[in-house]
Amino acid sequence: MAEEAAKKPVSADMLVGDILVEYPDSARLLMMCGMGCIQCPASQMESLSEACFVHGIDVEEVVKYLNVEMELEEL
């Protein structure tokens, strides 16, 4: 439980691949946001901001959603 508390919140500049490794629950959440291709090779080198831009999704909304749903930040 202490390890969970030490995790830092997701940010727009983090690579999608790193987010998926650090936060396994994020895969389902990202797909719910409209990112169905999170397993593609580009996700390993693409920031969350870049991925949101490509998919026409507001990155700030996605960051807030991920952090709240994974209990990394409060509303």
N, CA, C and O atoms as a DFTB+ gen file, in Angstrom:
300 C
 N C O
     1  1       0.826      -1.184       0.000
     2  2       0.000       0.000       0.000
     3  2       0.877       1.257       0.000
     4  3       0.549       2.226      -0.684
     5  1       1.962       1.263       0.736
     6  2       2.850       2.424       0.774
     7  2       3.457       2.684      -0.593
     8  3       3.698       3.834      -0.961
     9  1       3.707       1.615      -1.353
    10  2       4.262       1.761      -2.697
    11  2       3.286       2.516      -3.591
    12  3       3.707       3.356      -4.386
    13  1       1.988       2.231      -3.476
    14  2       0.965       2.921      -4.254
    15  2       0.982       4.418      -3.929
    16  3       0.879       5.249      -4.832
    17  1       1.108       4.759      -2.665
    18  2       1.085       6.152      -2.250
    19  2       2.282       6.919      -2.791
    20  3       2.207       8.136      -2.961
    21  1       3.384       6.229      -3.065
    22  2       4.597       6.872      -3.532
    23  2       4.568       7.161      -5.029
    24  3       5.422       7.894      -5.528
    25  1       3.602       6.599      -5.757
    26  2       3.551       6.804      -7.195
    27  2       3.163       8.238      -7.510
    28  3       2.266       8.811      -6.891
    29  1       3.862       8.806      -8.493
    30  2       3.555      10.176      -8.875
    31  2       2.420      10.184      -9.892
    32  3       2.226       9.210     -10.620
    33  1       1.683      11.268      -9.940
    34  2       0.571      11.379     -10.881
    35  2       1.031      11.323     -12.337
    36  3       2.171      11.660     -12.658
    37  1       0.138      10.899     -13.192
    38  2       0.386      10.880     -14.633
    39  2       0.429      12.324     -15.115
    40  3      -0.329      13.167     -14.636
    41  1       1.317      12.606     -16.064
    42  2       1.397      13.940     -16.654
    43  2       1.369      13.824     -18.177
    44  3       1.626      12.756     -18.732
    45  1       1.061      14.915     -18.832
    46  2       0.909      14.940     -20.283
    47  2       2.203      14.606     -21.020
    48  3       2.158      14.109     -22.145
    49  1       3.356      14.871     -20.402
    50  2       4.621      14.631     -21.082
    51  2       5.158      13.209     -20.906
    52  3       6.197      12.870     -21.470
    53  1       4.467      12.382     -20.136
    54  2       4.902      10.996     -19.952
    55  2       4.625      10.189     -21.214
    56  3       3.631      10.423     -21.902
    57  1       5.510       9.235     -21.517
    58  2       5.289       8.357     -22.663
    59  2       4.152       7.393     -22.349
    60  3       4.045       6.885     -21.233
    61  1       3.310       7.151     -23.339
    62  2       2.183       6.233     -23.151
    63  2       2.697       4.864     -22.721
    64  3       2.121       4.244     -21.826
    65  1       3.768       4.383     -23.344
    66  2       4.341       3.090     -22.979
    67  2       4.776       3.034     -21.524
    68  3       4.590       2.017     -20.855
    69  1       5.355       4.128     -21.029
    70  2       5.779       4.179     -19.626
    71  2       4.573       4.188     -18.685
    72  3       4.595       3.561     -17.626
    73  1       3.530       4.900     -19.083
    74  2       2.306       4.928     -18.269
    75  2       1.727       3.522     -18.160
    76  3       1.323       3.094     -17.079
    77  1       1.688       2.808     -19.278
    78  2       1.128       1.455     -19.288
    79  2       1.927       0.501     -18.404
    80  3       1.352      -0.370     -17.752
    81  1       3.235       0.660     -18.381
    82  2       4.083      -0.191     -17.542
    83  2       3.921       0.163     -16.068
    84  3       3.761      -0.720     -15.227
    85  1       3.961       1.444     -15.762
    86  2       3.889       1.906     -14.373
    87  2       2.498       1.714     -13.758
    88  3       2.365       1.413     -12.572
    89  1       1.475       1.893     -14.585
    90  2       0.088       1.828     -14.107
    91  2      -0.716       0.879     -15.006
    92  3      -1.384       1.338     -15.932
    93  1      -0.663      -0.419     -14.752
    94  2      -1.353      -1.392     -15.617
    95  2      -2.848      -1.101     -15.803
    96  3      -3.402      -1.397     -16.862
    97  1      -3.500      -0.532     -14.800
    98  2      -4.927      -0.209     -14.925
    99  2      -5.188       0.896     -15.954
   100  3      -6.323       1.087     -16.390
   101  1      -4.152       1.606     -16.331
   102  2      -4.335       2.713     -17.266
   103  2      -4.756       2.245     -18.656
   104  3      -5.381       3.012     -19.388
   105  1      -4.435       1.023     -19.036
   106  2      -4.794       0.526     -20.369
   107  2      -6.307       0.602     -20.572
   108  3      -6.775       1.147     -21.572
   109  1      -7.049       0.069     -19.647
   110  2      -8.515       0.079     -19.737
   111  2      -9.029       1.516     -19.740
   112  3      -9.931       1.858     -20.505
   113  1      -8.454       2.347     -18.884
   114  2      -8.905       3.734     -18.775
   115  2      -8.619       4.520     -20.049
   116  3      -9.453       5.310     -20.492
   117  1      -7.447       4.310     -20.641
   118  2      -7.115       4.998     -21.884
   119  2      -8.044       4.562     -23.010
   120  3      -8.453       5.385     -23.829
   121  1      -8.376       3.284     -23.058
   122  2      -9.303       2.802     -24.082
   123  2     -10.681       3.432     -23.890
   124  3     -11.371       3.734     -24.863
   125  1     -11.074       3.625     -22.645
   126  2     -12.360       4.269     -22.373
   127  2     -12.364       5.727     -22.830
   128  3     -13.423       6.294     -23.097
   129  1     -11.187       6.327     -22.918
   130  2     -11.066       7.713     -23.384
   131  2     -11.050       7.810     -24.910
   132  3     -11.095       8.910     -25.460
   133  1     -10.987       6.676     -25.590
   134  2     -10.976       6.684     -27.051
   135  2      -9.653       6.308     -27.672
   136  3      -9.475       6.439     -28.883
   137  1      -8.719       5.841     -26.858
   138  2      -7.425       5.413     -27.388
   139  2      -7.402       3.892     -27.490
   140  3      -6.886       3.206     -26.608
   141  1      -7.960       3.383     -28.563
   142  2      -8.047       1.941     -28.758
   143  2      -6.757       1.303     -29.225
   144  3      -6.642       0.078     -29.228
   145  1      -5.795       2.101     -29.617
   146  2      -4.565       1.535     -30.189
   147  2      -3.370       1.694     -29.237
   148  3      -2.247       1.933     -29.681
   149  1      -3.611       1.563     -27.962
   150  2      -2.540       1.788     -26.989
   151  2      -1.428       0.753     -27.060
   152  3      -0.338       0.981     -26.534
   153  1      -1.684      -0.375     -27.698
   154  2      -0.661      -1.410     -27.814
   155  2       0.195      -1.263     -29.066
   156  3       1.101      -2.068     -29.281
   157  1      -0.069      -0.261     -29.895
   158  2       0.705      -0.092     -31.122
   159  2       2.124       0.351     -30.782
   160  3       2.344       0.967     -29.739
   161  1       3.078       0.049     -31.640
   162  2       4.476       0.413     -31.368
   163  2       4.699       1.905     -31.126
   164  3       5.605       2.277     -30.381
   165  1       3.895       2.755     -31.738
   166  2       4.064       4.205     -31.557
   167  2       3.876       4.615     -30.110
   168  3       4.455       5.609     -29.671
   169  1       3.067       3.858     -29.352
   170  2       2.805       4.241     -27.961
   171  2       4.061       4.186     -27.102
   172  3       4.131       4.838     -26.060
   173  1       5.034       3.426     -27.525
   174  2       6.269       3.316     -26.760
   175  2       7.103       4.593     -26.821
   176  3       7.908       4.862     -25.929
   177  1       6.903       5.381     -27.886
   178  2       7.716       6.582     -28.082
   179  2       6.899       7.859     -28.111
   180  3       7.446       8.936     -28.348
   181  1       5.600       7.761     -27.875
   182  2       4.704       8.901     -27.989
   183  2       4.276       9.374     -26.601
   184  3       3.907       8.562     -25.753
   185  1       4.326      10.674     -26.371
   186  2       3.853      11.197     -25.087
   187  2       2.331      11.125     -25.054
   188  3       1.680      11.007     -26.092
   189  1       1.784      11.196     -23.871
   190  2       0.335      11.209     -23.731
   191  2      -0.240      12.413     -24.466
   192  3      -1.297      12.312     -25.089
   193  1       0.437      13.536     -24.399
   194  2       0.003      14.740     -25.094
   195  2      -0.060      14.509     -26.605
   196  3      -1.039      14.881     -27.253
   197  1       0.978      13.899     -27.160
   198  2       1.008      13.612     -28.600
   199  2      -0.091      12.629     -28.987
   200  3      -0.754      12.808     -30.008
   201  1      -0.283      11.598     -28.182
   202  2      -1.313      10.601     -28.475
   203  2      -2.705      11.232     -28.430
   204  3      -3.550      10.929     -29.272
   205  1      -2.942      12.094     -27.468
   206  2      -4.236      12.772     -27.379
   207  2      -4.454      13.671     -28.584
   208  3      -5.559      13.737     -29.123
   209  1      -3.409      14.359     -29.004
   210  2      -3.510      15.232     -30.175
   211  2      -3.910      14.427     -31.408
   212  3      -4.806      14.828     -32.150
   213  1      -3.248      13.296     -31.627
   214  2      -3.527      12.441     -32.789
   215  2      -4.971      11.953     -32.769
   216  3      -5.603      11.825     -33.818
   217  1      -5.492      11.680     -31.575
   218  2      -6.849      11.146     -31.446
   219  2      -7.907      12.243     -31.246
   220  3      -9.094      11.945     -31.121
   221  1      -7.474      13.506     -31.217
   222  2      -8.419      14.606     -31.054
   223  2      -9.061      14.642     -29.679
   224  3     -10.234      14.986     -29.534
   225  1      -8.271      14.281     -28.666
   226  2      -8.778      14.216     -27.290
   227  2      -8.058      15.282     -26.458
   228  3      -6.868      15.524     -26.658
   229  1      -8.766      15.909     -25.538
   230  2      -8.182      16.922     -24.661
   231  2      -7.270      16.250     -23.638
   232  3      -7.737      15.489     -22.790
   233  1      -5.985      16.529     -23.716
   234  2      -5.003      15.864     -22.853
   235  2      -5.223      16.191     -21.380
   236  3      -5.026      15.328     -20.525
   237  1      -5.625      17.414     -21.071
   238  2      -5.829      17.784     -19.664
   239  2      -6.973      16.980     -19.048
   240  3      -6.906      16.587     -17.883
   241  1      -8.012      16.739     -19.827
   242  2      -9.123      15.919     -19.342
   243  2      -8.679      14.480     -19.108
   244  3      -9.074      13.857     -18.123
   245  1      -7.857      13.954     -20.015
   246  2      -7.367      12.581     -19.880
   247  2      -6.457      12.462     -18.659
   248  3      -6.573      11.506     -17.893
   249  1      -5.564      13.416     -18.474
   250  2      -4.653      13.402     -17.319
   251  2      -5.461      13.424     -16.021
   252  3      -5.199      12.642     -15.107
   253  1      -6.431      14.313     -15.949
   254  2      -7.254      14.419     -14.744
   255  2      -8.020      13.111     -14.512
   256  3      -8.065      12.608     -13.389
   257  1      -8.618      12.565     -15.572
   258  2      -9.383      11.319     -15.483
   259  2      -8.507      10.175     -14.979
   260  3      -8.894       9.458     -14.057
   261  1      -7.333      10.001     -15.577
   262  2      -6.433       8.917     -15.168
   263  2      -6.035       9.057     -13.702
   264  3      -6.097       8.093     -12.940
   265  1      -5.633      10.246     -13.320
   266  2      -5.159      10.453     -11.951
   267  2      -6.259      10.255     -10.916
   268  3      -6.008       9.707      -9.843
   269  1      -7.453      10.689     -11.222
   270  2      -8.561      10.504     -10.283
   271  2      -8.959       9.022     -10.222
   272  3      -9.114       8.463      -9.136
   273  1      -9.120       8.400     -11.376
   274  2      -9.553       7.002     -11.410
   275  2      -8.531       6.057     -10.759
   276  3      -8.911       5.064     -10.139
   277  1      -7.246       6.364     -10.900
   278  2      -6.208       5.514     -10.317
   279  2      -5.817       5.987      -8.920
   280  3      -4.866       5.481      -8.325
   281  1      -6.566       6.968      -8.405
   282  2      -6.367       7.506      -7.058
   283  2      -4.955       8.040      -6.834
   284  3      -4.362       7.844      -5.773
   285  1      -4.426       8.721      -7.856
   286  2      -3.117       9.356      -7.762
   287  2      -3.255      10.817      -7.370
   288  3      -2.313      11.433      -6.873
   289  1      -4.446      11.363      -7.600
   290  2      -4.777      12.743      -7.220
   291  2      -6.255      12.788      -6.896
   292  3      -7.038      11.957      -7.354
   293  1      -6.617      13.772      -6.099
   294  2      -8.024      13.986      -5.806
   295  2      -8.586      15.029      -6.755
   296  3      -7.842      15.803      -7.357
   297  1      -9.888      15.042      -6.881
   298  2     -10.565      16.022      -7.742
   299  2     -10.320      17.433      -7.308
   300  3     -10.823      18.367      -7.932
